[in-house]
Amino acid sequence: MLLRQLNIAPRAALGFALIAVLVALLGVFALGQMSSIRDSEVAVETQWLPSIRGGDEIRELMLRIRTISLRMALDEDPKNIPTYPRQRAQRKNHCLRQSGHHARGPAAL
């Protein structure tokens, strides 16, 4: 019952000081959490994102290979046929190089 014995001014000052200390502690906790969030963001930026981009390039190359194969199957002009295997081989080699980089990790990209 110590608070009841205090006048209103000291009691209000004590309440305000308690709230100020709580806000300061909350601020210190928030700064620690922001640091943790920043570390996570850096990990995503340096490790995950290059890998995702590499996988996306592989997917794009695979779609191009499928398109070339479809052209080979549907093209009726015999003079175009010799160009398709060469294009497919180039895309396949590029795809294999990309998948090798992807397997080694983000530093290889």
Summary of the structure (lengths in Angstrom):
residues: 109
radius of gyration: 31.9
end to end distance: 68.7
largest distance: 103.9
contacts: 243
relative contact order: 0.08
helix: 88%
strand: 0%
